Amino acid sequence: MNLFGNILVVLGAGSFSLFLLNWQPETVPGSIIGQLSNRTVYLWAYTCGFVALMALIGALDSVLRLSGKSKNPKQKQAGWLKFIILLFPFILWAVEAWNYSIILPAWIFSILIFLGVMIPAIWLLRMASGQLWGQHKGRDASVISFSSSFTMPFIMMVQLLLLLIGILTLAAFNFDGFFKVPETMNEIEELFRSPLLLLAFTVFVAGIAPLVEELLKTLAVWSLLGLNISDGEGYIAGMLSGTAFALVEGMLYAAQTAMTPGNDWLYFLLGRFGGTLIHIFNGGLIGWALTKTWRDHKVARLLVIYLLAFTIHGLWNLAIVLTQLIPSLRGLEVNLVLSNSIMAFLAMLVGVGFTVFARFVLKNIKTEQAYLSGGKYAG
């Protein structure tokens, strides 16, 4: 099943990536598609190409295992990845300097944005993995492939369904005026100032969306539980699921940002760093808890971890909604100093929690390995 699924992803995502790399929006004039930014198209292409590459690695690993030729290669720690974050300031500088350049091709600028989203994710993943890095390369690639090609679209479909249910619910309370299309700018502004709409928007973005994402983001870990994976393997699989989600979400937002005039890429990339941190941290938390619960059946621990992950994610989204989105919808000036201070404070707290949790997991794994080694030696 893993081989078959990865082959489908390679064919689908790979073909779409090649198509986008050779297609220009200008070839479809007079349509919405024709108005797409070239940067948007290239960002989609790079994202599909990355997913196809992960699926290809996972498929090759499955072929080797099915043929009986798979062996445990010497584990490579790739310690140099711990220093990859040093490239991030250069990416920020390059993006800010060449944002409005007419000389730099769109495909090169899109590579910079792609790296600006990916580098923090790889660095966080490598730093939190410790000695667990690279133990199951094929499996890790398959987790990223599955999370990117199935989990992410599934989450989006569930959220869309819940959004439609919410709209119908609001319509039930205000049926006469809810479906009335605003005809003037004053009516549009009045609609965005509606307390009911703002409340519904806040509940969805800061409540429903984080709940759905945290419940479903680590579906790939569920598929591994039957293999009796260790706590460390569940922790890694959870972080990989969070990494895949963060990358795809980040590239979707990047593609959207590329279509808006006057986009602030520096602010976008710094903000995505915080979002990526939350997704990877929560993924690791839930992956670790799922594995332990599968073994000892302590459901209370799992529920607490889910609640913690939802709270972290919800608070992050709530801060964005209250300090940025709602003021923008109401036509007010956004207090960037206040907003950035709150987001930086939350990111710092999450970063400290992530560091403490990663050290806790890695320390326990070392202790367990030392105990097992000592037991085997004594026997």
N, C-alpha and C positions, 0 to 999 in steps of 0.2 A: 504493500500500500504506500509506503514511504517512497519507494522508487517510482511507482506510477504517478503519484502526486507531484513529485519533483520534476518528472519529465514533462508533465502538463504545464507546470509553471515555467520551465525553461522555454518550451515552445511558445507559450502565450506571452509571457513578459518579454522574452528575448525578441520575438517577432515585432511586438509593439514598440520596443525600444529602437530597433533598426528602422522601423517605419517613421518614427518621430525624428530620428536623426537625419533622415533624408527628405523630410517634409517641411514646407514653409507655410505659415498661415496665409501669406499673401496670395497663395494660389487659389484661395476660396474667397474672392472679394464679395463685398456686399452682404456678409453674414456675420453672426456672432463669432463663429470659429475663425473667420478671417481677421478679426480684431484681436486675436490672442497675441501676446508678446512672444517674440522669439525666445526670450529668456524662460518664459513659462514652458514652452514646448521642450526646450533642452533639459530643464529640471525634471520634467516628467520622464524624458528619455533616460536620463542618468539613474533615476530611481528605479525604473523598470529594469534597466541593465544590471543594477546592483542586485535586485531580487532574483533575476535570472541566474546571475553568477552564484549566489548562495544555493539556489536550487540545483545547479549543475554540480557543485561540490558535494551536496547531499546525495544526488543521484549516483555519482561515481563511487561514493563510499558504500552505497547500498549494493551496487554491482559487485564490488570487491567482496562484500560480506556474503552475498548469495553464491558467489563462485568459490568461496572458501579460501580466497587469496588475501583476505584482510588480516593484517597483523597489527600489533600495537607498536607503532613507530616511536622512536625516541622523542619524548616530550620536549618541545621547544617553548621556552618561557617567553620569548619575544620581549625581553626587558626593554628594548628600545622604544616600545610603544608607551612606556611611562613618561617619555619625554616629548611625545607628539604634541602635547598641549602647548609647547613653545611655538608651534606654528600658528596657533590661534590668533595671537596679537597681529602677526603679519597678515593673516587673512582679513582681519578687521580693518587694518590700514589700507590694504589693497582694494577692498570693497568700497570703502569710503572715498578713496582717491579716484577710482575708475567708474563710479556709479553712472556718471553722465558722460563718460568718454565715448566719442563716436569712432575712435580708432580701434579700441579693444573689441574683438568680435563677441557676439552674444554667447557663443558656445564656451568661450574661455571664462567670461564673467560668471556664467552659470556653474562652471566647475568650482569657482571660488565660493559661491554660495553653497554648493553641495558639500564641499569640504568644511565650510564653516558650520554646517549642521552636523556633519559626521564626526569630525575630530573630537569634540567634547564627549560624544557618545562612546567612541572607541577608548578614549582616555579613561573615562569613568569606569567603563567595563573592565579594562585591564587593571586599574588600580584596585578595584574591589574584588578581583578574581584571585589575586595572590598566586599561591602554588597550584590552584585549580585550573589555571589558564591552559587551554589547548589539550585537555585530556581526551576529549571526544570531538575532534574537528568536524567529522561528517555529521554527527548528531547536532552539533551547535549550528552548523549551516542549515540543516533541515528545520531547526526550531525557528531561525530567522525567516526562512522561506515560508514556512507554514503561517507564522504570525503576520507576515507582510501580505501574503496572497489570500489568506482565508480569514484569520482572526480580525484584521483591520476592516475589511469590507463587511464582515458579519456584524461587527460592532456598529458600523455606520448605518447598516440596515435596521438594526434594533433601535438605534437612536432616532432614525427617521420615522419609524413606526410609532414610537412613543411621542414624538413631536406632533404627528398627525392626530394621535389620540388626544393630546393636550389641546390642539386647535379646535377639535370637535367639542371638547369639554367646555372651552371658553365660549364657543358659539352657542352652546346650549344655554348658557347664562345670559347671553346678549345676542340672541339670534338675529334680531332686526338690524342691528348696526354693525355686527361683526364682519359680515361679508361685503359691506359697502366699500367700494374702491375709492380711495381718496382722489378727489378731482383737482384740488388746488394745493399749493405749497403749505398754506395755513392748516389744511386738513391733515396733511402728512405730518407736520410738526406737532399738531395736537394729538395725533395717534401715538407718536413716540413719547409724548408726555403722559400718556395714560398710565395711572398707577397700576391698573390690572395687568397691562402688557409688560410693564417694567418688572412687576413682581413675578409674572410667569417666566419672563426671560431669565431672571436671576435664579429662580428655582431650577430651571432646566440646565443652565450652564454650570451652576455651582452645586447642584444636587443630583439631578437625574443623570447627566452626562458622566460625572466622575463615578457614580455608582455602577453604571453599566460598564464603563471601561475597566474598572478594577475587578469586577466580577468575571469579565470575559477575556481580559487581556492575556491571561496566562493559560489559555486553553491548551497550548502546546505542552505545558507541564502535565496536565491531566493525561495526555496520551502516553506519557513516559512512566506514570506511576506503576503500571503493571509490570514494568521491567525491574521493580524493586530497587530503584535508584537510591543513592545515599542522600543525606541531608545536603551535602555540598553540591551534588549534582542537581538537586532540585533548586538550590539557591542560584546556581549558574544558569540553569534553564529559565528560571524566572527572570533573571536580569537580562538574558538574551531576548526574551519575549518583550520586556519593557523597552529594550534597545530598538528592536524592530518597530514597535509601535511609535516610539519617539522619532525615529528616522522618517517613517512614512508620513506621520502627522506633520513633522517639521517641513518636509518637502511639499506637502499639500498647501501648507500656509505660505511657504516660500513662493510657490507657483501663483498663489492668489496675490501675494504682495507684489510680484513682478508685473501684474496686470493693472495695478493702481498707480496713478501718477504721483510723483513726489514721495516715493517710498523711502523709508528710513531703514536701510539694510543694517546699519550698525546697531540700532536699537532692536531690530528683529533678531539678529544673531545672539545678542546678549540675553534677550528674553528667552530664546529657545534653549539656551544653556540651562536656565533654571527649570524649564519644563522637562528637558531631557533628564536632568538629575532626579526629578520626582518620579518619572516613569520607570527609570532603572531601579531606583531605591525600592519603590513599591513592588515592582516585579520580583526583585530578590526576596523581599519580605514574604510575599505570598507564595512564591515557589518553595522557599524553605519551610514555611508552615504547612503547605500541602503535603510535602514529603514526610514530615514528621507525623502529621495527622494520619496519613495513610498507614503508618507503621504502628502508632500507639493509640489511635482512635480518640485522641483528646480533642473533640470538636470545639470546645470552649476556646482553646488557644487560637484555632483557626478563625473563629468568629471575631475574636479580639484583634487579630492581625488585619482581617478584612476591614474592620471598623477603623483601625488606625490608618490604613492606606486610604480609605475613603475620606477620612477627616483631613489628611495631609493634602490630598488632591482637591477636595472641596474648598478648603481655605485658600489655596493658591488661586483657584478659579474665581472665588468670591472676591478676593482682593483685586483681581483684574476687572471684574464686572463693576465693582463699586467705585474704583478709582479711575477707570479708563472708559469702559464701554457705555455705562449709563450716562456719564457726563457728555460723551460724544453724541449719544442718541438724543439727548435733551438740548443739544446745541450749545453746551457750556464749554468753557475752556478747561482742558485737562491739567490738573496740577501734577506735572511730571516729577517734581521734587518729592512730593508726598508719595506718589505712586511708586517711583523707583526706590524710595527708602523702604517702603513696606515690602516690596518684592525682594529687595536685597536682604532684608531681615529674615523673611521666610526662607529664602534660599540658603542663608547661613545656618539657620536652625536645622533644615533638612540635611544640609551637608554634614553637620556635626553628627546628627543621628545616623546618617549613612556610614560615616567613618566608624562610629562606635559599633554599629551592627556588623559591619564587614569584619572588623577585628574579632568580634565575638564569635562569628561563624568560623573564620579561618583558624582561630586559636583552638576551638573545640575540635576541629578536624585534625589539627596537628596532634592534639592530646589523644584522640581516638586512634590515629595511625601509630603513635608511639606505643600505646597500650597493646594494640594488635601485634605489632612487631615484637614487643617484649614477650607476649604470650606464646607466639610461634617459636621464638628462640628458646624459651624455657621448656616448651614441649619437645 
